[in-house]
Amino acid sequence: MEYRQLGRSGLKVPELCFGCGTFGGHNDEFFKAWGAADVAEAKKMVDICMDAGINFFDTADIYSSGNSEAVLGKAIDHLDREDVLISTKATFRLGKGPNDVGSSRYHLIQSVERSLKRLGTDYIDLYHLHAFDATSPVEETLRALDDMVSEGKIRYIACSNFSGWHLMKSLAVSDRYGWSRYVGHQAYYSLVGRDYEWELMPLGLDQGVGALVWSPLGWGRLTGKIRRGQPLPKDSRLQSKMAFDSGPQPDEEYLYRVVDALDEVAKEMGKTVPQVALNWVLGRPSVSTVIIGARNEAQLRQNIGATGWKLTAEQIAKLDAASELPRTYPYWHQLQFEERNPKPV
C-alpha cells in the first residue's frame, strides 16, 4: 500500500481509505441502501483493511444518525489507537433543534464532543465540514476548529463538497489569522464525474489541499454490473429511489460509453471494471486518498486489488476520451489557452 502526503500537511495517509457509510444502517432507508454491517462484520472488514495497510477509516455523524461512528468505534477497539486514523464530519442536520445543523461554533463543538463519545476516543485525526454553511461566518467556523485543534480534540481539519470560492475564502481567512488550514477536501470524483478537475483540482495543487475522493465508482454505477439494456442489479443502492435521487445523475448513454471503455481496459489488464475505475482515480493529480466502501468482504478485497499496478498511457487516454464532457464557462474558454492554463500534473 502506497502512503501519500495529505495535501501540504505532514500527515501520511494510505492511498485507499475505508468508507464506513456501510456500517450500522439497519434503521435508515438511505444508508441501508449502502449497507448495514453490524459490529462483528465491521470488525472483520477493519482487520482486512489493516492487513492490507489501510489504517484510515472515514465516517460522519450523519451516517445512520451516528450509528456508523458507534459501530466503527467498537470495530477498532481491539487495535492500538495510535495505529488507526479516524476521519469524521459534521454540518448536516442531526437533531430537531435550531442549532442542530450548520457550522456554527455552537454546533461544531457539540458535534465533536458527541462524535468523540460515539467513537470511544479522545481525539479525531481528521475532522471535516461535511458541506459549506453560508449562514455561519467563515471566521467563526475556522476559529472554533482552530480552538479544538489547540485543545487536542482534532489533529487536522478538512472540508467536503465546497465550491472553489468556498474553499479559497476559507484558506484566506486561515492565513490571515494564522489559524489551522484545511489540508484536505473530500470531493466527488469519478470517471463519470470529472467536474472536480475544472477548478477544485488546480486549486488543491496550488494551495496544498489534498483530495479525499468519495464515490470513485460513480455512486455505484461503475461496479461492472450496470450494462446497456439490462435491469439494475437487485443489490444495487440505485434500487432505492432516495439513494438514486440524492446522487449524481450522469446521462445513460454517456455512462455506457465509459463502461464500454472500462471493459476494454479491464480485459487488457486482467482486472475488473471497478478495479480499473479506482486505479484511474488513484493516478490523478492532487489525489491523496480514494475512499472505498464495501457491503461485504468480497467487495472489499476486490477494491483493494485496485492498487499495486498502473494503467498504461494509452489506456488512460482511452478512458479520458470516453469520459470527457464539454465544460461550462469559463472553463471551456480557459482550455483554448493551454500555454497560460496548463493542465494539472
C-alpha positions as CSV (number, residue, x, y, z in Angstrom):
1,M,0.0,0.0,0.0
2,E,1.4,3.4,-1.0
3,Y,1.3,6.2,1.6
4,R,0.8,9.7,0.4
5,Q,1.1,13.2,2.0
6,L,-2.4,14.6,2.7
7,G,-2.1,17.9,0.8
8,R,0.7,20.1,2.2
9,S,0.4,18.7,5.7
10,G,2.9,16.4,7.4
11,L,0.3,13.6,7.6
12,K,0.7,10.5,5.5
13,V,-2.3,8.5,4.6
14,P,-2.8,5.2,2.7
15,E,-3.8,5.6,-1.0
16,L,-7.1,3.8,-0.1
17,C,-9.3,4.8,2.8
18,F,-12.2,2.7,4.0
19,G,-15.6,4.5,4.0
20,C,-17.8,3.4,6.9
21,G,-21.1,4.5,5.4
22,T,-22.0,0.8,5.2
23,F,-21.8,0.4,9.0
24,G,-24.9,0.3,11.1
25,G,-27.6,1.3,8.6
26,H,-30.3,-1.1,9.7
27,N,-32.9,1.5,10.5
28,D,-32.2,4.2,7.9
29,E,-33.5,3.8,4.4
30,F,-30.9,5.9,2.7
31,F,-27.9,4.3,4.5
32,K,-29.4,0.8,4.5
33,A,-29.2,1.0,0.7
34,W,-25.4,1.4,1.1
35,G,-25.1,-1.5,3.7
36,A,-25.9,-2.4,7.2
37,A,-22.8,-4.1,8.7
38,D,-23.0,-4.8,12.4
39,V,-20.0,-4.7,14.8
40,A,-18.9,-8.3,14.1
41,E,-19.0,-7.8,10.3
42,A,-17.4,-4.4,10.6
43,K,-14.6,-5.7,12.7
44,K,-13.8,-8.3,10.0
45,M,-13.6,-5.7,7.4
46,V,-11.4,-3.4,9.6
47,D,-9.0,-6.3,10.1
48,I,-8.9,-7.0,6.3
49,C,-8.1,-3.3,5.8
50,M,-5.4,-3.3,8.4
51,D,-3.7,-6.4,7.0
52,A,-3.6,-4.6,3.6
53,G,-2.1,-1.5,5.0
54,I,-5.3,0.5,5.0
55,N,-5.4,2.1,8.5
56,F,-7.6,5.1,7.5
57,F,-11.3,5.0,8.3
58,D,-13.8,7.6,7.2
59,T,-17.3,8.2,8.7
60,A,-19.6,11.1,9.6
61,D,-22.1,11.9,12.4
62,I,-25.0,11.9,10.0
63,Y,-24.2,8.3,8.7
64,S,-27.1,6.3,10.1
65,S,-27.7,9.1,12.7
66,G,-24.5,8.4,14.5
67,N,-24.7,4.6,14.4
68,S,-21.8,4.4,11.8
69,E,-19.5,6.2,14.3
70,A,-20.6,3.9,17.1
71,V,-20.0,0.7,15.1
72,L,-16.6,1.9,13.9
73,G,-15.6,2.8,17.4
74,K,-16.4,-0.8,18.6
75,A,-14.9,-2.3,15.4
76,I,-11.4,-0.8,16.2
77,D,-11.4,-1.2,20.0
78,H,-9.1,-4.2,19.7
79,L,-6.4,-2.1,17.9
80,D,-3.9,0.4,19.3
81,R,-5.5,3.8,18.8
82,E,-2.2,5.2,17.5
83,D,-2.2,2.7,14.7
84,V,-5.5,3.9,13.3
85,L,-6.5,7.2,11.5
86,I,-10.1,8.3,12.0
87,S,-11.9,10.8,9.9
88,T,-15.4,12.1,10.6
89,K,-17.6,15.0,9.7
90,A,-20.4,17.4,10.8
91,T,-22.5,20.2,9.4
92,F,-25.7,18.4,8.2
93,R,-28.7,18.4,10.5
94,L,-28.6,15.8,13.3
95,G,-31.4,16.6,15.7
96,K,-34.5,18.8,15.7
97,G,-33.2,21.9,17.4
98,P,-32.4,25.2,15.7
99,N,-28.7,24.8,16.4
100,D,-28.5,21.1,15.5
101,V,-27.3,21.9,12.0
102,G,-24.6,24.0,10.3
103,S,-21.0,25.1,11.1
104,S,-21.5,27.5,13.9
105,R,-19.2,27.4,16.9
106,Y,-22.1,26.0,19.0
107,H,-22.9,23.1,16.6
108,L,-19.3,22.1,15.8
109,I,-18.2,21.9,19.4
110,Q,-21.3,19.9,20.3
111,S,-20.8,17.7,17.2
112,V,-17.1,17.0,18.1
113,E,-18.0,16.1,21.7
114,R,-20.7,13.7,20.5
115,S,-18.5,12.1,17.9
116,L,-15.7,11.5,20.3
117,K,-18.2,9.8,22.7
118,R,-19.6,7.6,19.9
119,L,-16.2,6.7,18.5
120,G,-14.8,5.9,22.0
121,T,-11.7,8.1,21.5
122,D,-10.4,11.3,22.9
123,Y,-9.2,12.7,19.5
124,I,-10.1,12.8,15.9
125,D,-7.3,12.6,13.3
126,L,-9.1,14.4,10.5
127,Y,-12.3,16.5,11.0
128,H,-14.3,17.6,8.1
129,L,-17.0,20.1,7.5
130,H,-19.4,18.0,5.5
131,A,-20.6,20.9,3.4
132,F,-20.4,24.7,3.3
133,D,-22.7,26.6,5.7
134,A,-23.4,30.0,4.2
135,T,-25.3,31.1,7.3
136,S,-22.3,30.9,9.6
137,P,-19.4,33.4,9.3
138,V,-16.3,31.7,8.0
139,E,-14.3,33.3,10.7
140,E,-16.5,31.8,13.4
141,T,-16.2,28.4,11.9
142,L,-12.5,28.4,11.5
143,R,-11.8,29.9,14.9
144,A,-13.9,27.1,16.5
145,L,-12.0,24.4,14.6
146,D,-8.6,26.0,15.4
147,D,-9.5,26.1,19.1
148,M,-10.3,22.4,19.0
149,V,-7.0,21.7,17.3
150,S,-5.3,23.6,20.1
151,E,-7.2,21.6,22.7
152,G,-6.0,18.3,21.1
153,K,-9.5,17.1,20.2
154,I,-8.7,17.4,16.5
155,R,-5.4,16.8,14.7
156,Y,-6.1,18.2,11.3
157,I,-9.1,19.9,9.6
158,A,-10.6,19.4,6.2
159,C,-13.8,20.2,4.2
160,S,-16.1,18.4,1.9
161,N,-18.3,19.4,-1.1
162,F,-17.0,23.0,-1.2
163,S,-17.0,25.1,-4.3
164,G,-13.8,26.7,-5.4
165,W,-14.7,30.1,-3.8
166,H,-15.8,28.5,-0.6
167,L,-12.5,26.7,-0.2
168,M,-10.4,29.7,-1.3
169,K,-12.2,32.1,1.1
170,S,-11.7,29.7,4.0
171,L,-8.0,29.3,3.2
172,A,-7.5,33.1,3.0
173,V,-9.2,33.6,6.4
174,S,-7.0,30.9,8.0
175,D,-3.9,32.5,6.5
176,R,-4.9,36.0,7.7
177,Y,-5.3,34.9,11.3
178,G,-2.7,32.1,11.5
179,W,-5.4,29.5,12.2
180,S,-5.4,25.9,11.2
181,R,-5.8,25.4,7.5
182,Y,-7.8,22.8,5.5
183,V,-5.4,20.2,4.4
184,G,-7.9,18.0,2.6
185,H,-11.1,18.4,0.6
186,Q,-13.4,15.3,0.4
187,A,-14.9,15.6,-3.1
188,Y,-16.9,13.6,-5.6
189,Y,-14.6,12.5,-8.5
190,S,-15.0,9.5,-10.8
191,L,-14.8,8.6,-14.5
192,V,-18.4,9.6,-14.8
193,G,-18.0,12.8,-12.7
194,R,-15.0,14.8,-13.7
195,D,-16.2,18.3,-12.7
196,Y,-13.6,18.3,-9.9
197,E,-10.9,18.7,-12.5
198,W,-12.1,22.1,-13.7
199,E,-11.4,24.3,-10.7
200,L,-11.0,22.3,-7.5
201,M,-8.1,20.2,-8.7
202,P,-5.9,23.2,-9.8
203,L,-6.9,25.0,-6.5
204,G,-5.8,21.9,-4.5
205,L,-2.5,21.7,-6.2
206,D,-1.8,25.4,-5.8
207,Q,-2.9,25.6,-2.2
208,G,-1.7,22.3,-0.9
209,V,-5.2,20.7,-0.3
210,G,-5.3,17.0,-1.0
211,A,-8.3,15.3,-2.4
212,L,-10.0,12.6,-0.5
213,V,-12.2,11.1,-3.2
214,W,-15.7,9.9,-2.3
215,S,-17.8,7.7,-4.6
216,P,-15.0,6.9,-7.0
217,L,-17.3,4.3,-8.7
218,G,-19.8,7.0,-9.7
219,W,-22.4,6.4,-7.0
220,G,-22.4,2.6,-7.7
221,R,-22.6,2.9,-11.5
222,L,-19.1,1.6,-12.2
223,T,-19.3,-1.7,-10.5
224,G,-19.3,-3.6,-13.8
225,K,-22.9,-4.8,-13.1
226,I,-24.7,-1.9,-14.8
227,R,-24.9,-2.6,-18.5
228,R,-26.7,-1.3,-21.6
229,G,-30.2,-2.9,-22.0
230,Q,-30.0,-4.8,-18.6
231,P,-32.0,-4.1,-15.5
232,L,-30.3,-2.8,-12.3
233,P,-28.9,-5.5,-10.1
234,K,-31.2,-6.3,-7.2
235,D,-28.5,-5.4,-4.7
236,S,-27.6,-2.0,-6.2
237,R,-28.0,1.0,-4.0
238,L,-29.6,2.7,-7.0
239,Q,-32.7,0.5,-6.4
240,S,-33.5,2.9,-3.6
241,K,-35.2,6.0,-5.0
242,M,-33.9,8.1,-2.2
243,A,-30.3,7.0,-2.9
244,F,-30.8,7.3,-6.6
245,D,-32.2,10.9,-6.4
246,S,-29.5,12.0,-3.9
247,G,-26.6,11.2,-6.1
248,P,-25.1,12.4,-9.4
249,Q,-27.2,11.8,-12.5
250,P,-25.0,11.1,-15.5
251,D,-26.6,10.6,-18.9
252,E,-27.2,6.9,-19.5
253,E,-25.6,6.8,-23.0
254,Y,-22.5,8.6,-21.6
255,L,-22.3,6.1,-18.7
256,Y,-22.5,3.1,-21.1
257,R,-19.7,4.7,-23.3
258,V,-17.5,4.9,-20.2
259,V,-18.3,1.3,-19.2
260,D,-17.5,0.1,-22.7
261,A,-14.1,1.7,-22.4
262,L,-13.6,0.3,-18.9
263,D,-14.5,-3.2,-20.2
264,E,-11.8,-3.0,-22.9
265,V,-9.1,-1.9,-20.5
266,A,-10.1,-4.4,-17.9
267,K,-9.8,-7.3,-20.4
268,E,-6.4,-6.0,-21.4
269,M,-5.2,-5.8,-17.8
270,G,-6.8,-8.9,-16.5
271,K,-8.6,-6.7,-13.9
272,T,-12.2,-6.0,-13.0
273,V,-14.2,-2.9,-14.1
274,P,-14.2,-1.3,-10.6
275,Q,-10.5,-2.0,-10.2
276,V,-9.7,-0.1,-13.4
277,A,-12.1,2.7,-12.4
278,L,-10.4,3.1,-9.0
279,N,-6.9,2.8,-10.4
280,W,-7.7,5.7,-12.9
281,V,-8.7,8.0,-10.0
282,L,-5.7,7.0,-7.9
283,G,-3.4,8.2,-10.7
284,R,-5.0,11.7,-11.0
285,P,-3.2,14.9,-9.8
286,S,-4.0,16.2,-6.3
287,V,-5.5,12.9,-5.1
288,S,-4.2,11.9,-1.7
289,T,-6.5,9.0,-1.0
290,V,-9.6,7.3,-2.5
291,I,-12.4,6.2,-0.2
292,I,-13.7,2.8,-0.9
293,G,-16.8,1.2,0.5
294,A,-17.9,-2.4,0.7
295,R,-21.0,-4.3,1.7
296,N,-19.0,-7.5,2.3
297,E,-15.5,-9.0,2.4
298,A,-15.5,-10.0,-1.3
299,Q,-16.2,-6.4,-2.5
300,L,-13.6,-5.1,-0.1
301,R,-10.9,-7.5,-1.3
302,Q,-11.7,-6.7,-4.9
303,N,-11.4,-2.9,-4.3
304,I,-8.1,-3.4,-2.5
305,G,-6.9,-5.1,-5.8
306,A,-7.1,-1.7,-7.5
307,T,-3.6,-0.9,-6.0
308,G,-0.1,-2.1,-6.8
309,W,-0.2,-1.7,-10.6
310,K,-0.6,1.1,-13.2
311,L,-2.5,1.8,-16.3
312,T,-0.6,2.5,-19.5
313,A,-0.6,5.9,-21.0
314,E,-2.7,4.6,-23.9
315,Q,-5.2,3.1,-21.6
316,I,-5.5,6.3,-19.6
317,A,-6.0,8.2,-22.8
318,K,-8.8,5.8,-23.9
319,L,-10.6,6.3,-20.5
320,D,-10.1,10.1,-20.7
321,A,-11.5,10.3,-24.1
322,A,-14.6,8.2,-23.3
323,S,-15.3,10.2,-20.1
324,E,-14.6,13.7,-21.4
325,L,-17.6,16.1,-21.4
326,P,-18.0,19.7,-22.6
327,R,-17.1,22.2,-19.9
328,T,-19.1,25.1,-18.7
329,Y,-17.9,28.7,-18.8
330,P,-15.2,29.9,-18.0
331,Y,-13.5,26.5,-18.2
332,W,-14.1,25.9,-21.9
333,H,-12.6,29.3,-22.6
334,Q,-9.5,28.6,-20.5
335,L,-8.9,25.4,-22.3
336,Q,-8.2,27.3,-25.5
337,F,-5.1,28.9,-23.9
338,E,-3.2,26.0,-22.5
339,E,0.2,27.9,-22.7
340,R,-1.3,30.1,-19.9
341,N,-3.5,27.5,-18.3
342,P,-1.6,24.2,-18.4
343,K,-3.3,21.1,-17.4
344,P,-2.7,19.9,-13.8
345,V,0.1,17.3,-13.5
